[in-house]
Amino acid sequence: MESAELLAAGLPGCDGVIVIPDAAHASKHDPGGPELAKGMIMALLQGKTAVITGGSTGIGLAIAKRFVEEGAYVFINGRSQAELDAAVKEIGENVTGVQGDAGKKGIATGSTPAVADTGRRLDVVFANAAVIDIARIGEVTQEHCRRRCRY
């Protein structure tokens, strides 16, 4: 997986999703490890536009920061406007926050119009948002399944 690219099906304005090599992959090629991955990513993300769901906190925020460091413009998606505002401020530049719940039908691709409104082309979608509905295996009901599989 030197510079893998996967086609993204059904996302308007998106012609591909970039798969980023991880640090473990990079360290096989260079004892320096993550620094090689950083250089490899730079070539892939420079000048690209990315949508990162769940990008206002945690891993999504860290990914958004790294993408911006590597030269991408990012649109981060999150449910809380306050968290989005804080994340945009923390990232600083080359970022736009788009409020919405990626767990609701259509919202995951709902950032696409925000990208189009800026005149940018969507290059990368990083689907990071998670929906968690905790129940013990013996307590899972039809309603749990309906809520999670409503698409």
LINCOR-V904914 format. One record per backbone hydrogen bond with DSSP energy under -1.0 kcal/mol. CO is the residue of the C=O (numbers start at 1). NH is the residue of the N-H. E is the energy in kcal/mol with one decimal. If there is no record, write none. Layout:
co = [CO/CO]
nh = [NH/NH]
e = [E/E]
This chain:
co = [4/6/11/17/22/23/26/26/30/33/33/34/35/36/37/38/39/41/42/45/48/49/49/50/51/52/57/58/59/60/61/62/63/64/65/66/67/68/71/73/74/75/76/77/78/80/81/82/83/84/85/86/87/88/91/94/96/98/101/104/109/111/112/113/115/115/116/124/126/126/136/141/142/143/144/145]
nh = [19/17/14/6/26/27/29/30/33/36/37/38/39/40/41/42/43/45/46/48/73/123/124/75/126/77/61/62/63/64/65/66/67/68/69/70/72/71/47/50/96/52/98/55/100/84/85/86/87/88/89/90/91/92/93/74/76/78/104/107/112/115/116/117/118/120/119/51/53/128/139/145/146/147/148/149]
e = [-1.6/-2.8/-2.0/-2.4/-2.2/-2.5/-1.4/-1.3/-2.3/-1.6/-1.2/-2.4/-2.0/-2.6/-2.6/-2.0/-1.2/-2.3/-1.9/-2.5/-2.7/-2.2/-2.1/-2.9/-3.2/-2.5/-1.4/-2.1/-2.7/-2.5/-2.5/-2.2/-2.8/-2.3/-2.6/-1.8/-2.5/-1.8/-2.1/-2.7/-2.0/-2.8/-3.0/-1.8/-2.6/-2.3/-2.9/-2.1/-2.5/-2.9/-2.1/-2.4/-2.9/-2.6/-1.0/-2.6/-2.4/-1.3/-2.2/-2.0/-1.6/-1.9/-2.7/-2.7/-1.1/-1.5/-1.6/-2.4/-1.8/-1.4/-2.2/-1.6/-2.7/-2.5/-1.8/-1.9]
